[in-house]
Amino acid sequence: MARIFGRFIMEATHNPCLRASFIRQVIEERHPQRQKINKFEQRIVLLPKKSKNGGSMITIDFSGKNALITGGTRGIGLATALLFGRAGARTWLTYKWGQDDYSALYAAFLEAGAPKPVLMQADVSVDEDTSKLMAEMAEQGAEGVDFFISNVGFAQRTMNLNEYKKRSLFKTLEYSTWPLISYSQAIRKTFGAYPRRIIGISSDGPSHFYRGYDFVAASKALLEHFARYMSIHLFEEGCRVNVIRFGSVKTESFSAIFGEAFFDYLRANGIPEEMLLSPEECAQAVFALASGFMDAINGQIITVDKGMPFRDNLMMRYQESREEQG
């Protein structure tokens, strides 16, 4: 019997479909309670697909899954929603301040072959809005949330210590930190299970000094702290909780604030513009973390920045200025 079982394992490791079926069978036999806990757990079916060069590819299918993304109508949130949509997920995107015309957004999903997203106005800092959001999702047929991406960040700029106000700090935490917790709790209360994968979006602010970024950095540091603790509290629920720290991201708002002069400055200092992240590259990192292939990663703060901080340093600038001076 052991020999037959061992042979089956060897065959499973070389057959993607057989491997997925075998692993699931073992999990269900050893942990029958997980079927109840993770009612909405992603079922990864690894289907071999021929690539253009004749090799095998593995596709990720999120069909039948629900992805809730706060701040999902622009920037990183929108790019992430499009990527999840391409994989077949139904995306639920929140926004606080709307716009008159979302036809371009809907057209982008149509062009990507993604299900039409559900746009829902909700202030992440208001509990009543959160409860209403969950009720509307249930009314529109959602049976749970498989992926929750906490993407909203908002804070008052503080240029010096005299501008520190307790009320402003608390408001920053309500927008940039607490939704990771409050939305997860609301999802559990409404649908009976936590999201299978919870991902918080952070920045490199906690480890870098940026003028006026004091409260944002504090809120992101606390977001990362709670994510670590949530990863332990929810592990037995079958959840994975992580945070991604993004470096500088080239968005429309970034370009509007700094203008083309910033990119000229980068090039003048030997740093190619390509070292800045795009929203699409950020979305790929989120998607990879949620794919199911990285579930051994839990409670981690993952930095995604193309290595730019390592390359951009004071000594490098000094050496280049010496070279320019001859």
SEBAMI-579668 format. One line per 10 residues: for each residue z, y, x of C-alpha. Coordinates in Angstrom, 2 decimals. Example, Ala and Ser with C-alpha at 12.3 -4.5 7.8 and 13.67 -1.06 7.14 Angstrom:
BEGIN
7.80,-4.50,12.30; 7.14,-1.06,13.67 .
***
This chain:
BEGIN
0.00,0.00,0.00; 0.89,2.43,2.81; -2.48,1.77,4.44; -4.35,2.47,1.20; -2.28,5.61,0.60; -2.95,6.81,4.14; -6.66,6.24,3.71; -6.58,8.22,0.49; -4.94,11.12,2.31; -7.58,11.02,5.04 .
-10.34,11.09,2.44; -8.61,13.91,0.59; -8.45,16.08,3.67; -12.22,15.83,4.05; -13.10,16.21,0.38; -12.18,19.64,-1.03; -12.22,18.57,-4.68; -10.23,15.40,-3.99; -7.80,17.32,-1.79; -7.02,19.89,-4.49 .
-6.51,17.16,-7.10; -4.27,15.13,-4.77; -2.10,18.10,-3.78; -1.63,19.13,-7.39; -0.67,15.57,-8.37; 1.97,15.41,-5.65; 3.38,18.80,-6.64; 3.57,17.86,-10.31; 5.30,14.56,-9.55; 7.87,16.13,-7.22 .
8.37,19.40,-9.11; 7.68,18.81,-12.82; 9.68,21.93,-13.70; 7.05,24.10,-12.01; 4.62,23.33,-14.83; 6.95,25.18,-17.15; 7.95,27.94,-14.76; 4.43,28.68,-13.56; 2.62,28.36,-16.85; 0.07,30.84,-15.59 .
-0.16,29.55,-12.03; -3.58,29.89,-10.47; -5.47,26.63,-10.28; -7.51,26.67,-7.12; -10.46,24.36,-7.36; -12.24,24.14,-4.04; -15.87,23.59,-4.78; -18.23,23.08,-1.85; -21.13,25.49,-2.10; -24.17,25.54,0.11 .
-24.65,28.71,2.11; -28.00,30.13,3.16; -27.80,28.41,6.53; -27.09,25.04,4.95; -23.36,24.99,5.67; -20.58,24.68,3.12; -18.79,27.61,1.53; -15.61,27.69,-0.51; -15.56,30.01,-3.49; -12.44,31.38,-5.19 .
-12.53,31.38,-8.96; -10.07,33.61,-10.83; -11.66,32.97,-14.22; -9.04,32.98,-16.95; -6.60,34.90,-14.75; -5.13,38.33,-15.41; -4.68,40.98,-12.73; -2.56,44.03,-13.51; -3.18,46.92,-11.12; -1.32,50.20,-11.44 .
-3.34,53.24,-10.45; -6.40,51.04,-10.82; -9.08,53.54,-11.81; -9.73,55.02,-8.37; -9.44,54.45,-4.63; -7.80,51.25,-3.41; -6.81,50.25,-6.93; -10.36,50.42,-8.26; -11.85,48.64,-5.24; -9.28,45.88,-5.67 .
-10.01,45.57,-9.37; -13.73,45.22,-8.69; -13.13,42.45,-6.18; -10.83,40.53,-8.52; -13.34,41.07,-11.31; -16.15,39.61,-9.20; -14.04,36.48,-8.86; -13.81,36.27,-12.65; -10.36,37.77,-13.28; -9.69,39.97,-16.27 .
-8.38,43.23,-14.88; -5.90,45.56,-16.56; -5.89,49.00,-14.95; -3.28,51.67,-15.57; -3.67,55.39,-15.10; -1.50,58.40,-15.82; -4.03,61.20,-16.06; -7.30,60.12,-17.57; -10.80,61.52,-17.39; -13.36,62.25,-20.06 .
-15.97,59.71,-19.00; -15.41,56.22,-17.62; -19.03,55.12,-17.97; -19.53,55.02,-14.18; -16.47,52.80,-13.80; -17.64,50.40,-16.49; -21.12,50.38,-14.96; -19.67,49.37,-11.59; -18.01,46.34,-13.16; -21.19,45.44,-15.02 .
-23.22,45.67,-11.84; -20.69,43.46,-10.05; -20.94,40.83,-12.75; -17.26,41.30,-13.51; -15.55,41.22,-16.91; -15.12,44.64,-18.47; -11.75,46.05,-17.37; -9.07,47.12,-19.80; -7.95,50.69,-19.09; -4.46,51.56,-20.24 .
-2.74,54.93,-19.97; 0.82,54.49,-18.77; 3.23,56.48,-16.62; 4.80,53.91,-14.29; 8.01,55.94,-14.12; 8.62,55.79,-17.88; 10.18,52.59,-19.23; 8.84,53.21,-22.73; 5.29,53.35,-21.37; 5.86,50.09,-19.51 .
7.12,48.33,-22.64; 4.19,49.66,-24.66; 1.76,48.53,-21.97; 3.10,44.96,-22.04; 2.96,44.85,-25.84; -0.66,46.06,-25.82; -1.61,43.44,-23.24; -0.12,40.71,-25.42; -1.89,42.07,-28.50; -5.20,42.01,-26.65 .
-4.87,38.34,-25.81; -3.15,38.26,-22.42; -0.88,35.23,-22.12; 0.59,36.27,-18.81; -0.01,38.16,-15.60; -1.11,36.12,-12.60; -1.47,38.99,-10.11; 0.50,42.23,-10.10; -0.58,44.93,-7.65; 1.87,47.85,-7.47 .
-0.40,50.58,-6.21; 0.92,53.92,-7.49; 2.34,56.38,-4.98; 3.50,59.91,-5.75; 5.82,62.33,-3.97; 6.54,65.99,-3.41; 5.61,67.28,0.03; 8.65,68.42,2.00; 7.89,70.55,5.05; 11.47,71.07,6.24 .
15.05,70.07,5.49; 15.60,73.05,3.17; 13.01,71.58,0.82; 14.89,68.29,0.41; 16.00,67.98,-3.22; 17.82,64.98,-4.65; 15.94,65.20,-7.92; 12.59,65.18,-6.10; 13.63,62.14,-4.08; 14.68,60.23,-7.20 .
11.41,61.13,-8.91; 9.51,59.83,-5.88; 11.39,56.53,-6.04; 10.65,56.25,-9.77; 6.92,56.40,-9.06; 6.49,54.80,-5.66; 9.26,52.19,-5.44; 10.80,51.13,-8.74; 7.60,49.97,-10.54; 7.42,46.96,-8.20 .
10.66,45.83,-9.82; 10.42,47.22,-13.35; 6.91,45.89,-13.99; 7.84,42.46,-12.64; 10.86,42.40,-14.95; 8.81,43.57,-17.93; 6.15,40.91,-17.30; 8.83,38.20,-17.23; 10.41,39.55,-20.42; 7.11,39.74,-22.30 .
5.31,36.61,-21.14; 8.11,34.31,-20.01; 7.05,34.11,-16.36; 6.80,36.36,-13.34; 3.39,37.01,-11.78; 2.37,34.23,-9.43; 1.62,36.82,-6.77; 3.18,40.27,-6.47; 1.76,42.69,-3.90; 3.10,46.15,-3.14 .
0.88,48.76,-1.52; 2.56,50.71,1.28; 1.50,52.90,4.18; 2.40,53.35,7.81; 4.62,56.29,6.86; 7.91,54.42,7.45; 7.00,53.93,11.12; 5.04,57.13,11.81; 5.79,60.82,11.50; 3.48,62.77,9.22 .
4.28,66.35,8.33; 5.37,66.66,4.71; 5.48,62.87,4.27; 9.28,62.51,4.32; 9.85,61.37,0.74; 6.75,59.18,0.64; 7.89,57.38,3.78; 11.37,56.88,2.32; 9.97,55.45,-0.91; 7.65,53.06,0.93 .
10.45,51.88,3.22; 12.56,51.07,0.16; 9.59,49.37,-1.50; 9.28,47.09,1.51; 13.02,46.38,1.49; 13.04,45.31,-2.15; 9.90,43.21,-1.71; 11.66,41.15,0.94; 14.61,40.50,-1.36; 12.37,39.80,-4.34 .
10.52,37.20,-2.29; 13.78,35.22,-2.01; 14.96,35.78,-5.58; 11.62,34.66,-7.02; 10.72,31.88,-4.61; 12.09,29.13,-6.88; 9.96,30.65,-9.65; 6.88,29.83,-7.60; 6.15,33.48,-6.82; 5.01,35.08,-3.60 .
5.96,38.69,-2.93; 4.47,40.68,-0.06; 3.63,44.24,0.92; 0.56,45.52,2.72; 0.91,48.58,4.95; -2.41,50.37,5.18; -3.29,52.81,7.92; -5.53,55.83,7.31; -7.89,55.19,4.42; -11.05,57.21,3.91 .
-11.07,58.10,0.23; -12.61,60.97,-1.70; -9.27,62.76,-1.80; -8.79,62.21,1.96; -12.19,63.76,2.69; -11.50,66.62,0.29; -8.24,67.45,2.04; -9.34,67.16,5.66; -13.08,67.74,5.39; -15.79,66.73,7.84 .
-13.99,68.60,10.62; -11.45,65.77,10.80; -14.13,63.21,11.55; -15.64,65.53,14.15; -12.20,65.68,15.75; -11.95,61.88,15.76; -15.29,61.51,17.47; -14.41,64.20,19.99; -11.32,62.16,20.91; -13.28,58.96,21.36 .
-12.24,57.37,18.06; -15.13,56.20,15.89; -14.98,57.02,12.21; -15.32,53.30,11.50; -11.72,52.80,12.62; -10.60,54.40,9.37; -10.16,51.95,6.53; -12.32,52.09,3.44; -10.91,51.28,-0.03; -13.15,48.21,-0.07 .
-11.63,46.90,3.17; -8.15,47.44,1.74; -9.18,45.53,-1.38; -10.35,42.61,0.75; -6.90,42.38,2.35; -5.22,42.36,-1.07; -7.65,39.75,-2.36; -7.12,37.51,0.65; -3.35,37.66,0.22; -3.72,36.74,-3.46 .
-6.36,34.06,-2.89; -4.00,31.11,-2.77; -4.87,30.27,0.81; -2.04,32.43,2.16; 0.88,31.25,0.04; 2.87,30.34,3.16; 3.18,34.10,3.65; 6.13,35.41,1.67; 8.42,38.41,2.01; 6.23,39.92,4.70 .
5.18,43.49,5.48; 1.60,43.11,6.69; -0.02,45.96,8.61; -3.74,46.54,8.07; -5.04,49.42,10.20; -7.89,48.12,12.42; -5.62,48.65,15.42; -6.12,52.40,15.35; -2.49,53.37,16.18; -2.66,51.13,19.24 .
-5.78,52.91,20.43; -4.78,56.43,19.43; -1.88,57.51,21.64; -0.75,60.47,23.70; -1.50,58.86,27.07; -5.04,58.08,25.99; -5.57,61.69,24.96; -4.14,62.92,28.27; -6.37,60.65,30.33; -9.46,61.69,28.39 .
-8.63,65.38,28.81; -8.25,64.83,32.59; -11.62,63.13,32.69; -13.22,66.00,30.81; -11.71,68.46,33.28; -13.21,66.45,36.13 .
***
